[in-house]
Amino acid sequence: MTFKVFIDGRHGTTGLKIDERLAGRRDVEVLSIPEDKRKDPAVKAEYINAADVVFLCLPDAASRESVALLAADNTRTRFLDASTAHRTHPDWAYGLPELQGQRARIRASQRIAVPGCHATGFVLSVAPLVTAGLLPADYPFSCTSQTGYSGGGKEMIAEYEAQPDLPEHLRSARLYALGLAHKHLPEMKALCGLAHAPLFSPVVGPFAQGMLASVPLLTRLLPVGVTPEAVHAALASYYAGEACVKVMPPGGGDALEAGFLPATRCNGTNRAELFVFGHAGQILLVARLDNLGKGASGAAIQCMNIALGCDELDGLTV
């Protein structure tokens, strides 16, 4: 069987990566809207309703507009929205199948929200531990997440790559979203069942892609008996058998390179690696992933495969 796929926003960073991951798949036909018709709502509606799957790689408002073009009697076309528009909407499945119950929701849903890259690292690390009672829902969570500049889209990519020698202000890591209202915060709070949104500090670095999302924990604020060993065991049990989420050995094992943990070792894959570091007083959770892989297009393809009943890893590298 051949599935028809329409990528709305095909020329953006995520759209291009989805297109790349679908290349060569004999079970997929990518519908290509004529360039001069891309902004014609009537033509776009035809393509949306002709497709089995529509990937929305658009700003939030544009994603909502495209969803509204679905015919009222169309119960076949599935949306996979890579924007933030629907990630906490109760009628949309959250596209992180490794979370308890989410794989079944994705399989049954016509509308699937692809998680944000930063949120993916935080939620994979924290949600199982809150569910297990090791971390209180009202803990004062914080998260620092370092990402490659590709997460900033075409303009930021051009800023870093259009010149052979980077200007001084682009050579270091740069904090951003300093208004403390990053667009991934609502899903981080909701999917982990937190009482309060975490204090989130995203950082962009002078490398193209890759991500390290770290969550520090103080054991004096946790239930008695919560140790690095207990946290590691809980994560390992939760993700046992998952192909795309790997809980690494305590303390990092061979993943550390001369004591350092690089951000880029999952690049080109749909793999997320979870680490637990610490001692009696402090614990550090770290998630490493490709911000364009498990953090974006790879996650979208994984969800599409589940929704269509294909091999979950078809077109993906783990």
N, C-alpha and C positions, 0 to 999 in steps of 0.2 A: 504494500500500500504506500502511496506517495502522499505526503502531507503538504498542503500549501501554506507557506509562511510569508507574512508581510512585516517588514521592519519599518515602522513609522519613526523616522529619525535615523535613517540608515547611514547618513554621512557623519554623524557624531562619533565620539570616541567609543562609546559602548556599542552603538549600532554597527560600526565597522568591525569590532571584535566579534560580535555575534555572527556577522556575515562570514568572517574568516573561519569560525568554528563550525559553521554549517557547510562550508565548501567541501565538496567531495562526498557528501552524504547522499546516497542514492534514494533514500526514503523522503527527501525534502526537496520541494520546488520553491525557491525564493521568488516571490512576485515583485516585479520592479515597476514602480509607477513612473511614467514619463516625467522628465525633469520639469517640463513646462506645466505639468498638472499637479505638482506636489502640494500646492496650496489651494487647490480647488476642492472644497468640502464634498461636493457631489461625487467627484472621481475618487477621492479618498474613501468615501463611504462604500463605493463599489468594491474596492480592494479589501477593505476591512471585512465586509460581509462575504467575500469570496474565499477568505482565508480560513484555515483550520486554527492557526495561531497568529496572533498579532503581538509583536514586541513593540512596546512604547518606550522609545529612547528620546524623550522630549522633556521640556520644562513642565512643571506641575499643571499649570493652566491648560497647556496644549494637550497634555495627556487626558485631562478630564473632557476636553472637547472631542477628542478622538473616541473615547468610550461612549459618548453620547450619540455617535454616528451608527452604533450597532442597531440593527433592525429589531423591533420589539419582539418578533417571533423567532429571532435567531438564538437558539440554545446550543449551537455547535461551536461557534468561534470562541476561542479562549484568548484572553488578554494576559500578557505578562508585562507588567508596568515597572520600568526601571527608575521612574521618578519617585519623589517622596509623597506623591499625592494620596496614595491609598494604603500606606504601610500599617496604619493603625485602624483602618476602616473595618468594622466587624463583618462586612460582606465580602471581604477580600482575604484569601489565604495568604499567610506570610511565607515567603519562599525560602525557608530554611528547613529543609526536610529532616535534618538531624535532630531537631527539637521534638520532644515527645508529642505525638499526635499530629504533627504538621505534614508528614508524608501523606497520610490518609486525606487530610484536608486539601492538599495540592492535587491529589489524584481526582478528587470529586468536584473541584471548583472550576468555574468558568472564568474566574478573575483571581489572578495571583500577583501579589506585590513582591518584586525582587528587593531583597534587603539592601541597605546602604553598606558601603565597604567598612567604615569605622564601626558601625553598629554590629556587623557580622562578627568581628573579633570580640567585641564586648559581650554580646549576647551568648555566643558560644562558650565563653569563659564563665560568665556569671549565672545565667539562667538555671543550669542544672544544680548549682550549689545553693541557690535560693530555694528551689523546689525541694531539695533534700534537707533543708533546714540548717545547713552549715553556715549560711550567710543570712542575717536578718534582712527582711525587706526594707527596714528603715535604716540600714547601715548608711553612713555618709560616704557613698561611693565617689571615687574620682577615676578618671581614665586619661591617659596621654597616648595619643595614637599618631605615629609617624608614617607618612605616606609619600610615595613618589609623586612627582609633579603631574603625571598623566591624569591623576584624579581631578585636576583643575580644568580639564577639557581643552579644547583646541587653542584657546587664547593663551593659556598658561604653557601648554606644550610649545607653542611658537615662541613664547618669551624665553624659554630655556634653550630651544634648539635652533633658533634663527641666527645665532651668532657663535662663531668658533670659540671665543673666549668669554666666559661668563663675567658680567660685571660683579663688582664686590657684593652687592646686596643679594645676589642670587647664589653665592657660593656657600652660604651657611644654611643651616636649618632655620625655618621661619615659622613662628607661631601665627595662627590666624583664628578667625571667629572669636575675637576677643570681647565681643559683646555677650559671650557665654550663652548664646541661643542658637547653637548649631542645628541644622535641619535634621540630623540623625537622633537628637535627644528624645523626641517623643517615642520612637520605636525602641530605643534602648531602655527607657523606663517601662513601657507597656509590656514588652515581650519578656522582661525579667520579673515583672510583677513587683516593681519597686514602689515604695511610698513617695520617693522624691527622685527627681532627675539627677543623674550624676553630674559632678563638676567635670566638664569635658574640655581637654586642651588638645586640639589637633595641630599637627606640625607637618609642614611640607618641606621635603629635602631635595637636594640637587641630584636626584637620581630618578629615572623615568618611572619605574613601577616597583611595587613591593610595599609591604606594610608590617608594622609592629604595633599592636594595641596592648598596652600594659595597664593593669589594674592593681594598685597597692592595697594591702589589707593589714590592719593592726590586730593582732590576735587578742589584745586586751579588750577589744570592743566586740569580740565574737563569742559565741557560746563556748563554755568550758570544753576542752578536748579537741577543738578545731586546730589541727596542726597541718603543716605542709604535706605530711604523709597522708592524712585523712582527706585532704582536698584532692590530692593526686589520685587516690584510690576512687573517690567519688566520680571524678571526671573520666577516668579509665573505664569504670563500670558503665557509665552513662553512654559513652560513645563506642563501646565494644562492638565490633563488627561493621562499623561505618567506614566506607572506603575513602571518603573525602575529608574526614576529620581524624587526625592522628594525635593522640596524647603521648607526648614525648617522655623519655625517661626522666625520673626525678633529677632536678638540677641541670637538665638539658642534655646530658650525655654527650655523644659525639657531635651534636648539632652546634655546640660551642666551638668557635674557631679562635684559639689562643685566648680564650676567656671572653670573646665577643660573640654577640648574636646578630648576624647580619639580617637586614630586612628583606633581602632579595632572593632567598633560596627557594621560595615557592613560586617564583615567577614562571609563567607559561603553563601553570597547572591549575587544577580546581581543588587543590589541597589546602586545608587549614591545619596548622600545627599548633597544639596547645602545650604550654610550658608552665611548670610550677617551680618557683624558686623560694627559698626562705629558711627561717630558723624559728626558734620558739616564740620570738616576739613579733616577727614580720613575715608576711607572705607576699610574693609578687606573682600575679598571673600574667602571662603574655601569650597573645595569639599572633601567629605569623601567617600571612596569606598574600596572594597577589591581588592588589586592589582592582585590577582589571579582570581577574579570574574568578575565584570564589567570592570576591568582593563586587562583581558586576556581571559581565557577560557569561562567565562560566556558570555562575549560579542560575542565570536565566536559562541556559541550555539544559542544565540539570533538571530544573523545574519543568521545562517543556517535555523532556523525556518521560518524566513521571506522569505528567498529565495525559500524554498520548499513549502511554503503555509501552514505550520503547525501553530498551536497555538504559538504565539510569545514567550510565557513564558513556553512552555513545557520543562520539565527537569530543570527548574530554580526556585530558591527561591528568593522572593523579600521582 
